[in-house]
Amino acid sequence: MADQDQKLCDNCHERPATNHICYGGQDGQSRSLCQICLMQDSEVGSLMQHFTEAVRAGHCKYCGAPAETGSGRFSSAVGEHFDLLCKACSEDFVEFARRPENAMPDIPADYEAALRDEELMKQRLQQFKDREQRQEEFMRQRVSERKSRGDA
């Protein structure tokens, strides 16, 4: 993406947005923030600092190499969960996600009605499970290929 096309921070509207926060249970809301605004945000700043520390000390969930990035899920009911990735696995993950057959299902315009549609929810859940299974297999294959070449 060209610099002039890069999304700006939703808060300061000055710096590039490098962090994207999705609020799963809140009508699919999301925010895109620069690093400075993210760390100053009382809602997510401390969580992101904790995540940054986890990446710094963590290892890739696929190959065990030192982590460089990842994603996290935070909820009061479940706590926190981090999926950490090394540089090589992160690149493989992006390649997997960009393939058309691995696109995430669209969020319906009427999110609340979709949540009440039991059949639609079963269908979406199955789509997510199928995608996750393909993702795990793809990543295992890529790690195996790197190991056989001596890259890992």
C-alpha positions as CSV (number, residue, x, y, z in Angstrom):
1,M,0.0,0.0,0.0
2,A,1.4,3.4,-0.9
3,D,2.2,5.8,2.0
4,Q,-0.6,8.2,0.9
5,D,-3.1,5.3,0.9
6,Q,-2.1,4.0,4.4
7,K,-4.9,4.2,6.9
8,L,-4.4,6.9,9.6
9,C,-4.9,6.4,13.3
10,D,-8.6,6.6,14.2
11,N,-7.6,8.7,17.3
12,C,-5.0,11.2,16.3
13,H,-5.5,11.2,12.5
14,E,-1.8,11.9,12.1
15,R,0.2,8.7,12.3
16,P,-0.2,5.5,10.4
17,A,-2.5,3.0,12.0
18,T,-0.4,-0.1,12.8
19,N,-2.6,-1.8,15.3
20,H,-6.1,-3.1,14.6
21,I,-8.4,-4.0,17.5
22,C,-11.6,-6.0,16.9
23,Y,-14.3,-6.2,19.5
24,G,-15.9,-9.5,18.7
25,G,-19.0,-9.2,20.9
26,Q,-19.8,-5.6,20.1
27,D,-21.4,-5.6,16.7
28,G,-18.1,-6.3,15.0
29,Q,-16.7,-2.9,16.0
30,S,-13.0,-2.3,15.4
31,R,-10.5,0.5,15.8
32,S,-7.2,1.2,14.0
33,L,-4.6,3.0,16.1
34,C,-1.0,4.1,15.9
35,Q,1.4,2.7,18.5
36,I,1.5,5.9,20.5
37,C,-2.3,6.2,20.8
38,L,-2.7,2.5,21.5
39,M,-0.3,2.6,24.5
40,Q,-2.1,5.7,25.8
41,D,-5.6,4.1,25.5
42,S,-6.7,3.1,29.0
43,E,-8.9,0.3,27.5
44,V,-6.2,-1.6,25.7
45,G,-2.8,0.0,26.5
46,S,-2.0,-2.3,29.5
47,L,-3.2,-5.4,27.6
48,M,-1.0,-4.5,24.6
49,Q,2.0,-3.9,26.9
50,H,1.4,-7.4,28.3
51,F,1.1,-8.8,24.8
52,T,4.4,-7.1,23.8
53,E,6.1,-8.7,26.7
54,A,4.6,-12.1,25.8
55,V,6.0,-11.8,22.2
56,R,9.4,-10.7,23.5
57,A,9.7,-13.8,25.8
58,G,7.6,-16.2,23.6
59,H,8.1,-18.8,20.9
60,C,6.3,-19.5,17.6
61,K,3.4,-21.9,18.1
62,Y,4.3,-23.7,14.8
63,C,8.1,-24.1,14.9
64,G,9.3,-23.0,18.3
65,A,11.6,-20.2,17.0
66,P,11.6,-16.9,18.9
67,A,8.4,-15.0,18.4
68,E,8.3,-11.7,16.5
69,T,4.6,-11.1,16.2
70,G,1.2,-12.7,16.9
71,S,-2.3,-12.1,18.0
72,G,-4.1,-12.2,21.2
73,R,-7.6,-12.7,22.5
74,F,-8.7,-11.2,25.8
75,S,-12.0,-11.8,27.5
76,S,-13.2,-11.6,31.1
77,A,-14.7,-15.1,30.8
78,V,-11.7,-16.9,29.3
79,G,-8.8,-14.7,30.2
80,E,-6.0,-14.2,27.6
81,H,-4.7,-16.4,24.8
82,F,-1.7,-15.6,22.6
83,D,-0.9,-17.1,19.2
84,L,2.7,-16.2,18.7
85,L,4.6,-16.5,15.4
86,C,8.2,-16.2,14.2
87,K,9.0,-14.2,11.1
88,A,9.0,-17.1,8.7
89,C,5.7,-18.6,10.0
90,S,4.2,-15.1,10.0
91,E,5.0,-14.8,6.3
92,D,3.5,-18.2,5.7
93,F,0.4,-17.3,7.6
94,V,-0.1,-14.1,5.6
95,E,0.2,-16.2,2.4
96,F,-2.4,-18.6,3.6
97,A,-4.8,-15.8,4.6
98,R,-4.5,-14.1,1.2
99,R,-5.7,-17.1,-0.8
100,P,-9.3,-16.6,-1.9
101,E,-10.4,-20.0,-0.6
102,N,-9.3,-19.0,2.9
103,A,-11.2,-15.7,3.0
104,M,-13.1,-15.2,6.3
105,P,-16.9,-15.3,6.0
106,D,-18.5,-11.8,5.8
107,I,-20.2,-10.4,8.8
108,P,-23.8,-9.8,7.9
109,A,-25.1,-6.3,7.8
110,D,-27.7,-7.2,10.5
111,Y,-25.2,-8.7,13.0
112,E,-27.8,-9.1,15.8
113,A,-30.2,-10.9,13.5
114,A,-27.4,-13.2,12.3
115,L,-26.6,-14.1,15.9
116,R,-30.2,-15.3,16.3
117,D,-30.1,-17.4,13.1
118,E,-29.1,-20.8,14.4
119,E,-28.6,-22.4,11.0
120,L,-26.4,-19.5,9.8
121,M,-24.4,-19.6,13.0
122,K,-23.8,-23.4,12.6
123,Q,-22.7,-22.8,9.0
124,R,-20.3,-20.0,10.0
125,L,-18.9,-22.1,12.8
126,Q,-18.2,-25.0,10.4
127,Q,-16.6,-22.6,7.9
128,F,-14.3,-21.3,10.7
129,K,-13.4,-24.9,11.8
130,D,-12.7,-26.0,8.2
131,R,-10.5,-22.9,7.6
132,E,-8.6,-23.5,10.9
133,Q,-8.0,-27.1,9.9
134,R,-6.6,-26.0,6.5
135,Q,-4.5,-23.4,8.2
136,E,-3.0,-25.9,10.6
137,E,-2.2,-28.3,7.8
138,F,-0.7,-25.6,5.6
139,M,1.5,-24.3,8.5
140,R,2.7,-27.8,9.4
141,Q,3.6,-28.4,5.7
142,R,5.5,-25.1,5.5
143,V,7.5,-25.8,8.7
144,S,8.3,-29.3,7.5
145,E,9.5,-27.9,4.1
146,R,11.8,-25.3,5.9
147,K,13.2,-28.0,8.2
148,S,13.9,-30.3,5.2
149,R,15.8,-27.5,3.5
150,G,17.6,-26.6,6.7
151,D,16.0,-23.2,7.0
152,A,14.5,-23.8,10.4
